Amino acid sequence: MTHHGTTRTTRTTTTTRRRGLFSRRKVHHQKRKPTMGDKIAGAMKKLKGTIMRRPGEKAAGTRRMHGTDGRGSHRY
């Protein structure tokens, strides 16, 4: 069987672009408006975590600064 002169048909249907393994959509986190005090406290916590080499504390500081630490989310 020879394949000389055969034409290949291309698909014209549009498919949604598949995302890679690591390029997912950002997850939406519940946010509150961080106060200046929150920003300062978060920065201090982040700095402490960096100096003490404690990634959990550093992350907690970042969450505090961004208002995604979950403060004020519990009614009672």
C-alpha positions in Angstrom: 0.0 0.0 0.0 1.5 3.3 -1.1 0.5 6.6 0.4 1.5 8.9 -2.4 -0.9 11.7 -3.2 -3.2 11.1 -0.3 -4.7 14.1 1.3 -5.1 14.4 5.1 -8.3 15.9 6.4 -8.1 18.3 9.3 -10.6 18.7 12.0 -12.6 21.9 12.0 -14.3 21.4 15.4 -13.1 23.7 18.1 -11.9 22.0 21.2 -11.3 23.7 24.5 -7.7 24.3 25.1 -6.5 21.7 27.6 -4.6 23.1 30.5 -1.3 21.6 31.6 -0.7 19.6 34.7 0.5 22.6 36.7 -1.3 25.5 35.0 -4.6 25.2 36.7 -7.0 28.0 37.3 -6.4 29.9 40.6 -8.5 28.6 43.4 -10.9 31.3 44.8 -10.3 31.9 48.5 -12.7 33.7 50.8 -11.2 37.1 51.5 -11.7 39.8 54.0 -10.4 43.3 54.0 -7.1 43.2 55.9 -6.5 46.2 58.2 -3.1 48.0 58.4 -2.6 46.1 61.7 -3.2 42.8 59.9 -0.7 43.8 57.2 2.0 44.7 59.8 1.3 41.7 62.0 1.4 39.4 58.9 4.7 41.0 57.7 6.2 40.4 61.1 5.0 36.8 61.2 6.3 36.2 57.7 9.7 37.7 58.6 9.9 35.6 61.7 9.1 32.5 59.7 11.8 33.4 57.2 14.4 34.0 59.9 13.5 30.9 61.9 13.2 28.8 58.7 9.6 27.8 59.5 7.7 27.7 56.2 4.3 27.2 57.9 4.7 30.4 59.9 5.8 32.3 56.8 2.7 31.1 55.0 0.5 32.1 57.9 2.0 35.6 57.7 1.3 35.8 54.0 -2.3 34.7 54.6 -2.7 37.3 57.3 -1.4 40.0 55.0 -3.8 39.0 52.2 -6.8 38.5 54.4 -7.2 34.8 53.6 -6.3 33.5 57.1 -10.0 32.9 58.0 -10.3 35.4 60.8 -13.8 36.6 61.4 -15.4 33.8 59.4 -16.9 32.0 62.4 -20.2 33.5 63.7 -20.2 31.9 67.1 
